[in-house]
Amino acid sequence: MVGAFGDANMANWRGWTVPGIAVVSAIVLSGVDPIAQSPGYHQFADDRTMLGLPHALDVLSNLAFLVVGLIGLRNCVRYAGGPARVSWFAMFSGVTLVSAGSAYYHWEPGNWTLVWDRLPMTIGFTGLFVALLCEFINARLARWLPLALILGGATVFYWYYFDDLRPYAWVQFVPLLSIPLLVALYPARYTHGWMLVTGLGFYALAKVAEHFDEDIYAAIQVGGHTIKHLLAAVACWVLADMLRRRQPRVGTAPGATR
């Protein structure tokens, strides 16, 4: 593990930042009570049926993930290179699959259908995390992608069978918390690193919209959860467009120090 993170990086505090956050957050979560799925989680503000389609806007808004996911996959093929390419491909495969999984869930909200929403989300989060580790820390970390995908999927089934969201929450938020740290602390291998933070910002707005689902619906007759889907899709599009726009920085490789 030390070799994968790079001897030069592990010799100073920067090299320990991301793995330290992952380990400390896992320890903290293991010390708190299990987090059960709220009974009201499946109750959304906008439950209107349109043309026979239940929860129509929450279902149809998932088309945004299909479009963005396909754009991301195309950009992976055309523009992504190096060891991180497969991880980026995994991320946008997850985004594409979310369009089906989330639509299925919102068609008939329940814990079992939610499994098929959350599984592709873990593919997206773990793919993104490994891609960033490859590009900012050490390219050899690409070998951890299969294990990361397996662990991510396992957290969903752990939640389903044991009604405990702690591992799933860890898989979702550790990659997101790592983005600003990686951008701030490590030399960028590519230009347009600011787009990572922009994408994170849109995803944060998506979570805010999700939280205020009912308030947003009362104000504009469109549920906050529908807005969440659209903002999250924008976040993914920003990353897809980053792959298209960015250029390698001369003389910078993952694992180098400032």
N, C-alpha and C positions, 0 to 999 in steps of 0.2 A: 504493500500500500504506500509506504514512504517513497519507494522508487517511482511509483506511478504519479505521485504528486510532484516529483522533481526534487532532487537533493538541494538545489539552490533555493527553491522556494521554501522547503521545509526547514531550512536553516534560519529563517526569519519569521516574524509573526504573520506576515501576509499568507504564507503557505498553510498556516493552521486556521485561518479565518473561516473559510467555507466548511471544511470538515468539522471544525469546532462547533459551528452553529448547528450542523446536522446532529452531532453527538449530544450536545447540551440540550437541544430542543427535544430529542428523543428521551433523554433522561427525565426532563421536566414533565413531559407528557405521561411517562410511565408512572410518575409519582402522584398523578391526580386521579380522581375517580373516573371510571369509564364514562364516555360521553354518548348517551343514548340518542337515537334519532327522535326528534320532536314529533309527537303525534300529529301536530298541525302542519308539518312540513309540506304535506301533499295538498294543502288547501291554498289555492292561488286566487288572487283578487279577480282576475278576468277568467271566468269559467264559461264564457258565452260559446254557444254552438252556432256555427255559420255553415250553411249549405250541407248540413249533416255532419260537419267535422267538429267533434268536441274539443273544447279548449283551443279554439281555432288559431288565435294569434300566437299562443305559446308553441303550438305545433308548427305553424308555417314559418315562424321566425327562424327556425332551425335551417331553413334553406340558405341562410347567410353562411352558416358553417360549411355547407357543401361547396358553395362557390369559393369561399376563401381557402378551404382545404385543398381544392383542386388547383387553385392558383399557386398555393404553397408547394404542392407536389411538382407542378411544372417548373417552378423556380428552383427547386432542389435539383431537378434533372439538368437544368440549363446553367445554373450559376453556383450551386454549392459544390465544394470540392474538399478533398482531404479526408482524414479519418472521421470528421464530424458529419460527413454527408449522410451516412446511414441514420444517425441520430436525428438530424433535421427531417429526414424522410419519415422516421417514426413519429415525430411530433405532428407533422401535417397529415399523416395517415390517421392519427388520433383525432385531429380536428375534423377530417372528412367523416369519420365514423360517428363522431358526436352528432352529426346532423341526423343520422338514422336513430341512434340510441336515445337521444333527447326527444325526438319527435315521438318515438314509441312510448317513452315515459309519459309525456304530456298528453298523449292520446288517452292513456289509462293510468293515472298517477297511483303508484303503490311501491312498496319496497322492492318487489321483484323486478318491475320494469325499471326502477331506478338503478338497479345493478347494471343494466345495459346502457344507461346514460353515463354512469361513473367509470365503467371499465375503459372506454375510449378516452375519457378525460385523463386517467392515469397514464395511458400511452402517451398522450400529449405532454403532460407535465414531466414524466421521466425522460422522454426523448429530448425535450428542451433542456433539462438539467444536464444530461450527459453531453449534449452538443456544446453547451456553454463551458463545461469543465474541460472539454477537449480544446476549445479555442482560446480559453483564457489561461488555463493552468498547464495541462499536459495532454498531448494528442493520444498518449497511450491509454488514457482513461476511456477511450471508445470501447475497449474490450468489456467494460462494465455494463454496456447497454442491455444485453440479454438478462442479466441478473436484476438490473433496475426495473425492467419491464415485468419480470416475474413477481418481484416484491410489490410493485405498484398494483398489479392485478390482485395479489393476495390480500392487500389491505381492503379491497372492496368486498371480497368474500368473508373476510374476518368481520367487517361491519355487519354484513347480512346475517351471518350465523350467530354472532355474539352480541349484536346491537351495541357496538363500541366504535365510535368514529375517530378515536385518537390516531391510529396508524394512517387512516385515509387523510385526515387533516394534515398530518406531518408530510405525506407525499405531495400534497397540493401546495403547501405554503413554504416549505424549505426552498424549492427552486425559485419561487417568486421573491423571497427575501434575499436570495443570493444574487439576484440580478444587479441591484445598485452597488453591492459590495464588489462584485467582479469588475464592474465598469470603473469603479472608483480606485480600486487597489491594484489591479493588474494591468500591464501594458496590453493594449488592444492589438490583435493580429490583423483586424480589418477596420476600415473606416465605418462611419455611420453607427458607431456604438450607442449614440444617443437615442437611436430608434428602439433599442431594447428598453430603455427607461420610459420612453413614450408609450410603448406597448403595455408596460406594467401599469402606467397611469390609467390607460383606458380600461384595463382589467379591474383596477381598484374602483373606478367609476361604475363598472358593471356590478361589482359586489354591493356598492351603495344602492344602486337601483334595485337590486334584489331585496335588500333589507327594507326598502320603502315601497314595496310592491303595492300595498293597498293605498297608501297616500298618493302615489303617482297615478294610480287608476282613478281615484276620486277626482284628481285634478284634470286629467287629460283623456280619460276613458281608454287608456292603453295601460296595461299592467306593467309595473316595474320589472316583472320577470321577463316580459317580452323585450323591454328596453335592455335588460341585462344580456339577453342573447345577442342583440345587435351590437352592443358595446364590446362584448367579449369577442365577437367576430371581427370587429374593427381592430382590437388588440392583436389578434392573430394575423390580420392583413398587414399591419405595420411590420411584423416580423417577416412575413413573406416578401414584402416590398424591400425590406432591408437586405435580404439575400440577393435581390436583383440589383440594388444600387451600390452596394459596398465594393470596395477594392482592397486588396491586400496591402498592408503597410510594409514597406521595404525594411528588411533587417529585424523584423519582429516575429517571434515564434512563440507558441504557447509554452509556458514554463520558464520564459526569460524573466529576469528581474528588472525593475526600473533602474 
